[in-house]
Amino acid sequence: MTGLALVVFMSGCVRYSFTGTSIPADVSTIYIPFFPDRSSSGLGVLSDELYSKLVNRFVRQSRLTLAGSEQDADAWIRGEIISYRNQAFTVTGDEQTSLNQVQITVRASFQYASEEKVVWNSTVSGTATYDVLNNPVDGEFEAIDEALEQIVNTMFTNSVSQW
């Protein structure tokens, strides 16, 4: 097998395992509640955006279906947004901020209904920078989106590494 063919074959295998094919056979539903925003950010979109991204990653990109309650689920993921920071990242020569960094931190856990023990419990952060001189409002929301995507990817990886 040539090197390129081997790389294509291996990348297909890795992607295959993240599409839900390695989920335990007895797990078909997951409950994902809204994560309360305890960050004092004042941004009402954090919980909604995190929820939407979690559902997209766990349900739309695997064979799991969304359960309406923890009691109806084979597994669940729960947590809370504990920190939101938006601070200067780089400063120009004239003492003005040119880039800000958004950092979001979430405390979360993952558990199977059939087990009393939590599979994983961790604090996960995502960061992204944006240009404050060029459309700062849209830039901040794009950075939020990127940071939340990092958090969801880490949470999904933590979960599938247990499957």
Backbone hydrogen bonds in HBPLUS format (Angstrom, degrees):
<---DONOR---> <-ACCEPTOR-->    atom                        ^
c    i                          cat <-CA-CA->   ^        H-A-AA   ^      H-
h    n   atom  resd res      DA  || num        DHA   H-A  angle D-A-AA Bond
n    s   type  num  typ     dist DA aas  dist angle  dist       angle   num
A0006-LEU N   A0002-THR O   2.93 MM   4  6.15 156.4  1.98 152.3 159.2     1
A0007-VAL N   A0003-GLY O   2.97 MM   4  6.23 154.7  2.04 146.5 153.0     2
A0008-VAL N   A0004-LEU O   2.96 MM   4  6.23 164.8  1.99 154.7 158.2     3
A0009-PHE N   A0005-ALA O   2.87 MM   4  6.02 161.6  1.90 148.5 154.2     4
A0010-MET N   A0006-LEU O   2.83 MM   4  5.99 164.2  1.86 151.0 155.3     5
A0011-SER N   A0007-VAL O   2.86 MM   4  6.00 160.4  1.89 150.4 156.1     6
A0012-GLY N   A0008-VAL O   3.05 MM   4  6.18 148.8  2.15 142.4 150.7     7
A0013-CYS N   A0009-PHE O   3.11 MM   4  6.44 143.4  2.25 141.3 151.2     8
A0013-CYS N   A0010-MET O   3.09 MM   3  5.02 119.6  2.47  92.3 107.3     9
A0014-VAL N   A0010-MET O   3.04 MM   4  6.37 159.4  2.08 154.2 158.5    10
A0015-ARG N   A0011-SER O   3.11 MM   4  6.23 169.7  2.12 148.2 151.0    11
A0016-TYR N   A0012-GLY O   2.98 MM   4  5.99 148.4  2.09 138.4 147.5    12
A0017-SER N   A0013-CYS O   3.20 MM   4  6.49 151.1  2.28 148.3 153.0    13
A0018-PHE N   A0015-ARG O   3.11 MM   3  5.31 139.4  2.29 101.2 112.7    14
A0019-THR N   A0016-TYR O   3.29 MM   3  5.49 167.6  2.31 108.0 111.5    15
A0023-ILE N   A0020-GLY O   3.22 MM   3  5.39 166.9  2.24 111.5 113.3    16
A0027-VAL N   A0024-PRO O   3.02 MM   3  5.50 164.2  2.04 121.2 124.1    17
A0065-THR N   A0028-SER O   2.88 MM  37  6.30 153.3  1.95 145.2 152.5    18
A0074-ASP N   A0029-THR O   3.22 MM  45  5.22 143.6  2.36 108.3 118.2    19
A0030-ILE N   A0065-THR O   2.91 MM  35  6.28 150.4  1.99 161.3 168.6    20
A0067-ALA N   A0030-ILE O   2.82 MM  37  5.51 168.5  1.83 135.1 137.8    21
A0031-TYR N   A0075-ALA O   2.94 MM  44  6.45 148.4  2.04 142.5 151.6    22
A0077-ILE N   A0031-TYR O   3.15 MM  46  6.55 157.8  2.20 171.6 174.0    23
A0081-ILE N   A0036-PRO O   2.87 MM  45  6.12 162.0  1.90 154.9 161.0    24
A0038-ARG N   A0081-ILE O   2.77 MM  43  5.62 152.1  1.85 153.3 160.0    25
A0049-GLU N   A0045-VAL O   2.87 MM   4  5.88 169.0  1.88 161.7 165.0    26
A0050-LEU N   A0046-LEU O   2.95 MM   4  6.02 161.9  1.98 149.7 155.1    27
A0051-TYR N   A0047-SER O   2.94 MM   4  6.05 165.6  1.96 150.5 154.7    28
A0052-SER N   A0048-ASP O   2.97 MM   4  6.14 168.1  1.99 151.9 155.2    29
A0053-LYS N   A0049-GLU O   3.02 MM   4  6.18 160.5  2.06 148.3 153.2    30
A0054-LEU N   A0050-LEU O   2.90 MM   4  6.10 156.8  1.95 152.5 159.2    31
A0055-VAL N   A0051-TYR O   2.93 MM   4  6.16 168.0  1.95 159.7 162.3    32
A0056-ASN N   A0052-SER O   3.00 MM   4  6.13 161.1  2.03 143.9 149.8    33
A0057-ARG N   A0053-LYS O   2.97 MM   4  6.12 159.0  2.02 145.5 150.8    34
A0058-PHE N   A0054-LEU O   2.87 MM   4  5.95 175.4  1.87 159.3 160.9    35
A0059-VAL N   A0055-VAL O   2.84 MM   4  5.32 154.9  1.90 141.3 149.0    36
A0060-ARG N   A0055-VAL O   3.33 MM   5  6.83 155.2  2.40 146.2 153.1    37
A0072-ASP N   A0069-SER O   3.19 MM   3  5.34 138.0  2.37  99.7 110.6    38
A0073-ALA N   A0070-GLU O   3.23 MM   3  5.20 163.1  2.26 104.7 109.5    39
A0113-ALA N   A0074-ASP O   2.81 MM  39  5.05 170.9  1.82 124.9 127.7    40
A0076-TRP N   A0111-GLN O   2.85 MM  35  5.54 152.5  1.92 158.2 166.5    41
A0111-GLN N   A0076-TRP O   2.95 MM  35  5.54 158.7  2.00 158.9 164.7    42
A0078-ARG N   A0109-SER O   3.04 MM  31  5.59 154.4  2.11 148.4 156.5    43
A0109-SER N   A0078-ARG O   2.84 MM  31  5.59 147.7  1.94 160.6 169.5    44
A0080-GLU N   A0107-ARG O   2.88 MM  27  5.52 149.9  1.97 152.8 162.9    45
A0107-ARG N   A0080-GLU O   2.95 MM  27  5.52 160.4  1.99 165.7 168.0    46
A0082-ILE N   A0105-THR O   2.86 MM  23  5.71 146.3  1.97 142.9 153.6    47
A0083-SER N   A0105-THR O   3.26 MM  22  4.94 149.6  2.36 140.0 135.5    48
A0105-THR N   A0083-SER O   2.91 MM  22  4.94 160.1  1.94 139.2 141.5    49
A0085-ARG N   A0103-GLN O   2.80 MM  18  5.08 155.5  1.86 149.8 157.1    50
A0103-GLN N   A0085-ARG O   2.80 MM  18  5.08 155.6  1.86 146.2 152.1    51
A0087-GLN N   A0101-GLN O   3.04 MM  14  5.48 158.4  2.09 148.2 149.1    52
A0101-GLN N   A0087-GLN O   2.74 MM  14  5.48 161.4  1.78 161.6 166.7    53
A0089-PHE N   A0099-LEU O   2.71 MM  10  5.29 160.3  1.75 153.1 147.0    54
A0090-THR N   A0099-LEU O   3.18 MM   9  5.16 157.2  2.24 132.5 133.4    55
A0098-SER N   A0090-THR O   2.97 MM   8  5.77 162.8  2.00 138.7 144.3    56
A0092-THR N   A0096-GLN O   2.64 MM   4  5.30 167.3  1.65 163.0 161.6    57
A0095-GLU N   A0092-THR O   3.04 MM   3  5.43 138.7  2.22 124.7 122.0    58
A0132-VAL N   A0098-SER O   3.13 MM  34  5.64 147.4  2.24 125.5 134.6    59
A0100-ASN N   A0130-TYR O   2.93 MM  30  5.52 160.6  1.97 160.5 164.7    60
A0130-TYR N   A0100-ASN O   2.91 MM  30  5.52 146.9  2.02 150.4 158.6    61
A0102-VAL N   A0128-ALA O   2.79 MM  26  5.44 167.8  1.80 171.6 169.7    62
A0128-ALA N   A0102-VAL O   3.03 MM  26  5.44 146.2  2.14 147.0 155.9    63
A0104-ILE N   A0126-GLY O   2.98 MM  22  5.48 161.3  2.02 158.1 164.0    64
A0126-GLY N   A0104-ILE O   2.95 MM  22  5.48 149.5  2.05 151.8 161.5    65
A0106-VAL N   A0124-VAL O   2.77 MM  18  5.26 165.1  1.79 158.0 162.8    66
A0124-VAL N   A0106-VAL O   2.74 MM  18  5.26 166.0  1.76 162.0 164.9    67
A0108-ALA N   A0122-SER O   2.92 MM  14  5.71 169.2  1.93 169.3 169.9    68
A0122-SER N   A0108-ALA O   2.91 MM  14  5.71 154.5  1.98 161.8 169.9    69
A0110-PHE N   A0120-TRP O   2.90 MM  10  5.44 150.0  1.99 152.4 157.3    70
A0119-VAL N   A0110-PHE O   2.81 MM   9  5.58 137.9  1.98 148.0 161.4    71
A0120-TRP N   A0110-PHE O   3.39 MM  10  5.44 156.3  2.46 137.0 141.4    72
A0115-GLU N   A0112-TYR O   3.20 MM   3  5.46 163.6  2.23 108.1 113.0    73
A0139-GLY N   A0135-ASN O   2.97 MM   4  6.03 155.8  2.03 153.4 161.1    74
A0140-GLU N   A0136-PRO O   2.93 MM   4  6.01 150.8  2.02 140.0 146.0    75
A0141-PHE N   A0137-VAL O   3.18 MM   4  6.53 162.3  2.22 150.9 155.0    76
A0142-GLU N   A0138-ASP O   2.89 MM   4  6.12 149.6  1.98 149.8 158.6    77
A0143-ALA N   A0139-GLY O   2.94 MM   4  6.14 152.6  2.02 144.8 152.4    78
A0144-ILE N   A0140-GLU O   2.86 MM   4  6.16 152.4  1.94 148.5 156.6    79
A0145-ASP N   A0141-PHE O   3.00 MM   4  6.16 159.4  2.04 141.0 146.2    80
A0146-GLU N   A0142-GLU O   3.00 MM   4  6.26 159.4  2.04 146.9 152.0    81
A0147-ALA N   A0143-ALA O   2.88 MM   4  6.06 162.9  1.91 151.9 156.7    82
A0148-LEU N   A0144-ILE O   2.90 MM   4  6.07 164.6  1.92 156.0 160.0    83
A0149-GLU N   A0145-ASP O   2.98 MM   4  6.13 150.8  2.07 143.5 151.9    84
A0150-GLN N   A0146-GLU O   3.06 MM   4  6.37 153.3  2.14 146.8 153.0    85
A0151-ILE N   A0147-ALA O   3.10 MM   4  6.42 155.9  2.16 146.0 152.4    86
A0152-VAL N   A0148-LEU O   2.92 MM   4  6.18 166.9  1.94 156.0 158.5    87
A0153-ASN N   A0149-GLU O   2.93 MM   4  6.10 161.7  1.97 149.2 154.5    88
A0154-THR N   A0150-GLN O   3.01 MM   4  6.23 156.4  2.07 147.7 153.7    89
A0155-MET N   A0151-ILE O   2.93 MM   4  6.20 160.5  1.97 152.7 158.4    90
A0156-PHE N   A0152-VAL O   2.84 MM   4  6.02 159.1  1.88 153.3 158.9    91
A0157-THR N   A0153-ASN O   2.92 MM   4  6.07 161.2  1.96 145.6 151.1    92
A0158-ASN N   A0154-THR O   2.85 MM   4  6.05 160.1  1.88 150.6 156.2    93
A0159-SER N   A0155-MET O   3.06 MM   4  6.25 147.7  2.17 139.6 148.0    94
A0160-VAL N   A0156-PHE O   2.82 MM   4  6.12 172.1  1.83 163.0 163.7    95
A0161-SER N   A0157-THR O   2.98 MM   4  5.92 143.2  2.12 145.4 153.9    96
A0162-GLN N   A0159-SER O   2.99 MM   3  5.49 156.4  2.04 112.7 120.3    97
A0163-TRP N   A0160-VAL O   3.07 MM   3  4.99 153.3  2.14  99.2 107.5    98
